[in-house]
Amino acid sequence: MFFTLQFICLAFSLQGGVAISNAIISGTGVISGVQNLTGGSFYNGTLYPSDVVAKGPWVDIRVYGSINNAVSAGIVNSVLVVTKSPAAAKTTYPLTGSVTIPASDSLIIENGAAISNGTGHFTLTINGPFSAGLYRVFSGFNKGDVTFSGNGTVKRIIPQWWGAIGDGSTNSTDAIQDAINAALSANTAVYLPGGTYVTTDTLTSNADYFMFLGAGIGASDRGVTTAPAVIQYNGNGIALEIGDSTNKNKHAGALIQDIRINGNASAAAGVQLNYIDNSFFNRVTLSDFSGAESVALELAHECQCTAI
């Protein structure tokens, strides 16, 4: 039989057994002298995941089978870890309904693991701290389905979480737009790591205090040699539109920093501002908007813009 234990915490009993707390159990097997945490007694027999109560501080989602089950179990003041199964290249956990991660819990998604929208149109609201690297962690969600709390627990939103790839060929339009929508819900910044991200449709922001920050504009940028953050716009409209051209109620502020936006001869504009007060461009390069009707920066409607 195959048996796996991935221990988060072990407590040894000197009176004849091993007490397991907050363990991750997979497979089945026979273990002698294990304390059943649900009943508190020692027994010899087969240990199943249902035999273990895992309620923090670190909780592996595999114990519960889904995010929904973990939240429904009433876990509080814990770190929920979405893990990849060792035997799989990718482990995806479908939502079984809309779910909210409480502010008392942190959510970590490991590389190779992801949360998907399941079979329905569900939403995922993350009110606590969130952590993931430069890899995809959300799959199958519609725009705006993943939101973060605006209480400052998430410092920046990364398009890679929705599948953006800065390889100069993958279309990352939807992934970057999903990141923008999530950042606006959380009142935080979108951060674009180094790479060239192809877009084919207009990226839009229609909320106050939009912040779009990149890794830099080139190797010579302040002596930093990391790859620049480049949006390569291959469409024929506007690469980035900030503010709503149909709404004269001004949005309060926008910051674009450390990003290059490259266009083409067919593009109408690099960045268009509509009814924006106090917009700031800091170390931003707009290039190759070379058509007869193209403009790199268009202040379309009653805008204030400062280039730093």
C-alpha positions as a printed Julia matrix, in Angstrom:
308×3 Matrix{Float64}:
   0.0    0.0     0.0
   1.1    3.55   -0.64
   1.03   6.04    2.17
   2.16   9.65    2.26
   2.44  12.07    5.13
   3.47  15.67    4.52
   3.89  17.07    7.99
   3.28  20.64    8.92
   3.43  19.99   12.63
   4.25  16.89   14.66
   3.81  16.37   18.37
   5.25  13.22   19.89
   3.57  11.46   22.77
   5.85   9.62   25.16
   2.99   7.46   26.43
   2.78   5.02   23.56
   2.03   6.78   20.3
   2.35   9.72   17.92
  -0.17  12.54   17.9
  -0.51  14.08   14.42
  -1.82  17.62   14.15
  -2.32  19.66   11.0
  -1.01  16.9     8.75
  -1.74  16.3     5.11
  -2.91  12.75    4.49
  -3.03  11.19    1.04
  -3.52   7.59    0.0
  -4.3    4.87    2.51
  -2.13   2.76    4.72
  -1.86   1.11    8.11
  -0.19   3.06   10.89
   0.24   1.64   14.38
  -0.48   3.77   17.42
  -1.86   6.9    15.83
  -4.06   9.23   17.79
  -7.41   9.87   16.14
  -7.76  13.62   16.57
 -11.51  13.52   16.06
 -11.97  11.05   18.91
  -8.81  11.46   20.93
  -8.1    7.75   21.3
  -5.21   5.6    20.08
  -5.97   2.84   17.64
  -4.38   0.56   15.1
  -5.87   0.63   11.64
  -6.24   2.48    8.39
  -5.84   6.24    8.55
  -7.99   8.29    6.18
  -8.04  12.04    5.54
 -11.39  12.23    7.33
  -9.67  11.05   10.51
  -7.7   14.26   10.82
  -9.06  17.64   11.83
  -6.82  20.28   10.23
  -7.73  23.77   11.39
  -4.53  25.75   11.2
  -2.4   27.56   11.4
  -1.43  25.93    8.06
  -4.14  24.07    6.19
  -3.6   22.16    2.95
  -6.69  22.38    0.73
  -6.24  18.71   -0.2
  -7.52  17.78    3.26
 -10.89  19.31    2.35
 -10.91  18.67   -1.39
 -11.92  22.21   -2.39
 -11.74  25.85   -1.37
 -15.47  25.83   -0.72
 -15.25  22.93    1.73
 -12.36  24.52    3.6
 -14.22  27.81    4.04
 -17.46  26.01    4.97
 -15.56  24.12    7.69
 -15.19  27.4     9.53
 -11.41  27.7     9.39
 -10.28  31.02   10.88
  -6.91  32.64   11.58
  -5.21  30.17    9.27
  -3.1   30.02    6.14
  -4.92  28.15    3.37
  -2.39  26.51    1.06
  -3.5   25.45   -2.42
  -0.96  22.76   -3.27
   0.04  20.78   -6.34
  -0.27  17.03   -6.14
   3.22  15.49   -6.41
   1.99  13.05   -9.08
   0.46  15.71  -11.37
   1.96  18.36  -13.62
  -0.92  20.68  -12.69
  -3.52  20.42   -9.94
  -6.68  22.47  -10.39
  -9.33  22.98   -7.71
 -12.72  23.88   -9.24
 -15.07  26.09   -7.27
 -18.38  24.45   -6.42
 -20.02  27.81   -5.78
 -19.12  31.44   -5.21
 -16.86  31.77   -2.2
 -15.31  34.46   -0.02
 -11.99  33.95    1.75
 -12.4   35.76    5.1
 -10.06  38.54    6.14
  -8.82  36.36    9.01
  -7.27  33.85    6.59
  -4.32  34.06    4.22
  -4.35  32.29    0.87
  -1.21  30.86   -0.76
  -1.27  29.16   -4.17
   1.78  27.08   -5.02
   3.37  26.84   -8.45
   1.55  24.11  -10.36
  -1.74  24.6    -8.51
  -4.71  26.7    -9.6
  -8.3   27.58   -8.75
 -10.81  27.31  -11.59
 -14.35  28.57  -12.05
 -15.73  25.03  -12.14
 -18.86  24.3   -14.13
 -20.77  27.44  -13.24
 -20.35  31.21  -13.23
 -18.88  31.55   -9.75
 -16.96  34.36   -8.09
 -13.93  34.29   -5.82
 -13.53  37.1    -3.29
 -10.25  37.25   -1.37
 -10.45  39.46    1.72
  -7.25  38.33    3.42
  -3.57  38.36    2.45
  -2.74  36.59   -0.81
   0.51  35.15   -2.14
   1.53  33.56   -5.46
   4.5   33.78   -7.79
   4.84  34.55  -11.49
   2.6   31.71  -12.66
  -1.06  31.12  -13.46
  -3.3   30.52  -10.47
  -6.78  31.49  -11.78
  -8.44  29.65  -14.66
 -11.77  29.94  -16.45
 -13.03  33.06  -14.66
 -14.87  35.84  -16.44
 -13.64  39.41  -16.14
 -14.29  40.71  -12.65
 -15.01  37.28  -11.12
 -11.87  37.38   -8.96
 -11.79  40.32   -6.57
  -9.6   41.36   -3.68
 -10.41  43.39   -0.61
  -9.49  47.05   -0.63
  -8.08  46.87    2.91
  -4.44  46.85    1.8
  -3.75  43.16    2.33
  -2.67  42.73   -1.31
   0.05  45.18   -2.31
   0.03  44.53   -6.06
  -1.77  42.42   -8.65
   0.23  40.47  -11.25
  -1.17  39.56  -14.72
   0.68  36.22  -14.63
  -1.95  35.02  -12.13
  -4.42  34.96  -15.05
  -1.96  33.51  -17.56
  -0.07  36.48  -19.01
   3.23  35.48  -20.62
   5.81  38.06  -21.62
   7.34  36.04  -24.45
   6.57  38.45  -27.3
   4.03  36.13  -28.94
   1.34  34.99  -26.47
  -1.79  37.16  -26.5
  -1.99  38.48  -22.94
  -4.84  40.97  -23.43
  -7.43  39.18  -21.28
  -4.96  38.32  -18.53
  -3.77  41.93  -18.17
  -7.35  43.22  -18.24
  -8.34  40.72  -15.54
  -5.44  41.98  -13.44
  -6.54  45.59  -13.98
 -10.1   44.78  -12.9
  -8.87  42.99   -9.79
  -6.49  45.81   -8.9
  -9.26  48.38   -9.17
 -11.41  46.31   -6.81
  -8.55  46.21   -4.3
  -7.45  49.85   -4.68
  -3.95  48.65   -5.45
  -1.49  48.58   -8.35
  -1.07  46.3   -11.33
   2.56  45.23  -11.57
   3.97  44.09  -14.92
   7.2   42.04  -14.61
   9.9   42.23  -17.26
   8.93  40.81  -20.64
   7.1   41.69  -23.85
   3.33  41.24  -23.55
   1.3   41.17  -26.75
  -2.14  42.79  -26.66
  -4.65  43.04  -29.49
  -7.49  44.98  -27.88
  -7.76  48.1   -25.74
  -6.9   47.8   -22.06
  -9.29  49.93  -20.02
  -9.6   51.44  -16.55
 -12.71  53.34  -15.5
 -12.09  53.86  -11.78
 -10.25  56.24   -9.49
  -6.57  55.93   -8.6
  -5.47  53.56  -11.34
  -1.84  52.49  -10.89
   0.02  50.59  -13.62
   3.63  49.86  -12.65
   6.25  47.93  -14.58
   9.69  46.46  -14.01
  11.39  49.24  -15.99
  11.82  50.6   -19.5
  15.17  49.13  -20.42
  18.6   47.9   -19.4
  19.84  51.45  -18.82
  16.89  52.38  -16.63
  18.5   53.64  -13.37
  21.34  51.19  -13.84
  19.03  48.17  -13.64
  19.75  45.36  -16.11
  16.49  43.44  -15.8
  14.26  42.98  -18.84
  11.95  45.94  -19.51
   8.2   45.7   -19.1
   6.81  46.14  -22.62
   3.25  46.1   -23.92
   3.36  45.34  -27.64
   0.02  46.54  -28.96
  -0.91  44.86  -32.25
  -4.44  46.2   -32.55
  -5.78  49.13  -34.55
  -7.41  51.14  -31.77
  -6.06  52.47  -28.46
  -3.52  50.46  -26.48
  -4.56  51.8   -23.04
  -7.63  53.91  -22.29
  -7.93  55.47  -18.85
 -11.28  56.97  -17.9
 -14.65  56.83  -19.59
 -15.08  59.09  -22.62
 -18.87  59.05  -22.13
 -18.81  60.05  -18.44
 -17.88  63.63  -17.57
 -17.54  62.84  -13.86
 -13.79  63.0   -13.5
 -11.75  60.13  -12.11
  -9.3   61.07   -9.38
  -5.81  60.23  -10.48
  -3.77  57.72  -12.45
  -0.12  56.68  -12.28
   1.72  54.93  -15.12
   5.32  54.11  -14.3
   8.3   52.11  -15.63
   6.51  50.71  -18.7
   7.11  50.79  -22.45
   4.1   50.7   -24.78
   4.95  49.93  -28.4
   2.41  50.35  -31.16
   2.2   49.94  -34.91
   1.21  51.95  -37.95
  -2.46  50.96  -37.62
  -2.9   51.92  -33.95
  -4.96  55.01  -33.16
  -3.2   55.91  -29.9
  -0.86  54.61  -27.24
  -2.63  56.04  -24.18
  -5.88  58.0   -24.13
  -6.96  59.9   -21.02
 -10.63  60.81  -20.51
 -11.73  63.12  -17.7
  -8.76  62.31  -15.45
  -7.44  64.65  -12.77
  -3.79  64.51  -11.77
  -2.4   61.76  -13.97
   1.33  61.1   -13.76
   3.66  59.41  -16.25
   6.97  58.45  -14.68
   9.63  56.76  -16.84
   7.16  55.76  -19.56
   8.07  55.23  -23.22
   5.42  55.35  -25.97
   6.82  54.39  -29.37
   6.0   53.21  -32.9
   2.58  54.85  -33.13
   3.58  55.92  -36.59
   0.39  55.98  -38.66
  -0.87  59.13  -40.29
  -3.67  59.39  -37.7
  -1.75  57.93  -34.76
  -0.82  59.73  -31.55
   1.25  58.38  -28.71
  -0.61  60.21  -25.91
  -4.07  61.69  -26.34
  -5.59  63.97  -23.72
  -9.1   63.54  -25.01
 -11.35  65.16  -22.44
 -10.47  67.69  -19.71
  -7.35  66.0   -18.33
  -4.4   67.06  -16.26
  -1.23  65.14  -17.06
   2.29  65.43  -15.65
   5.3   63.68  -17.22
   8.06  63.08  -14.71
